[in-house]
Amino acid sequence: MKKDFVEERRSKILEYVNSQGRADISELSSVLKTAEATIRRDLATLEKDNLIYRVHGGVIKREQPSIWQTTALQDRLGMNSERKERIAKFVTQLVHDGDSLMIDGGSTTMLAAKALCTKKNLLVVSNAPPIGELLINYNDNKVILTGGELLKETSAMIGNAAQHSLEQYRTDKAIIGVSGLLADEGCFAAVPQEAEIKRLMSFNSRETIVITDSSKIGVRAFCFVCDFTHVDKLVTDKDISSEALENLKQQDVEVYIV
């Protein structure tokens, strides 16, 4: 319980600094009703984790570098796994038997596909063979794989063949993951080929559902995917900042916090 309280306090410090750009120690002490010595210890931890910059008497916001590389799928499956499992399970409430779906390759979307095995008679278009192999074994689902160049690290297919395949189809819903999401800009992917796959899935579906844990929110990646005029729903966890949540709601994005 004590650990949870400390993490919550540090999360509030980070949220405040990111919204204001900078803050004094005395200011943070007043806002959080916490001793300045405690604030200093929190700031030391946040700086060690590369989340803020400490300056004389206070702290300034640390701009995160754009993500331009992707990690192996198996490594990502182990990161924030509990949050991703909750998000994946909730997706089943947004998908109905008989829906047609586009699902892109990724760790959270892989977990979502696993959860969707409880649904019946789905038509799924995916650029990820592991997702296709999983869903084809359940409840009369039909799977179409895009073809293209298979990436060893992500187990997803990219390139002209994958894009051409997606251009042919129109589905009820697209379920996509992101490498970064800025509430005042849109969704991002780490590499250009992945961004194009996500963009085509979103544009060629009647409804786009973005699923991501909150660690990706407030992060800019190298390649822009789409703005929020092309996103209908976002499923994330409770650590999304209040500022980002309000910004997304103002753009008519339905946000589900699980």
PEWO-V79874 format. One record per pair of residues at least 24 apart in sequence whose ideal C-beta (glycine too) atoms are under 6 Angstrom apart, sorted by the first residue. I is the first residue (numbers start at 1). J is the second residue. Records with the same first field share a line. If there is no record, write none. Layout:
BEGIN
I = J / J
END
This chain:
BEGIN
10 = 42
13 = 42
14 = 51
15 = 241
17 = 52 / 59 / 61
18 = 61
19 = 243
21 = 61
22 = 60
23 = 58 / 59
24 = 57 / 58
25 = 58
64 = 219
66 = 220 / 221 / 222
67 = 179 / 180 / 190 / 221
68 = 190 / 222
70 = 190
72 = 153
73 = 154 / 155
76 = 107
77 = 107
80 = 213 / 215
83 = 213 / 237
84 = 108 / 111 / 213
86 = 258
87 = 211 / 235 / 258
88 = 112 / 115
89 = 115
90 = 235 / 258
94 = 209
95 = 119
97 = 121
99 = 172
100 = 171 / 172
101 = 171 / 173
102 = 171 / 174 / 201 / 205
103 = 131 / 175
104 = 176 / 197 / 198 / 201
105 = 154 / 156
106 = 177
108 = 177 / 211
109 = 175 / 177
112 = 175
125 = 169
127 = 156 / 157 / 162 / 197
128 = 156
130 = 155
158 = 193
163 = 196
166 = 200
170 = 204
171 = 205
172 = 206
173 = 205 / 207
174 = 201 / 202 / 205 / 208
175 = 209
176 = 201 / 210
177 = 211 / 212
178 = 212 / 216
179 = 221
180 = 216 / 219 / 220 / 221
181 = 216 / 217
182 = 220
183 = 244 / 247 / 248
186 = 226 / 227 / 228
187 = 225 / 226
188 = 220 / 221 / 224 / 225
189 = 221 / 223 / 225
190 = 221 / 222
192 = 223
195 = 223 / 225
198 = 225
199 = 225 / 226
202 = 226 / 230
207 = 232
208 = 232
209 = 233
210 = 234
211 = 235
212 = 236
213 = 237
214 = 239 / 240
217 = 244
228 = 253
END
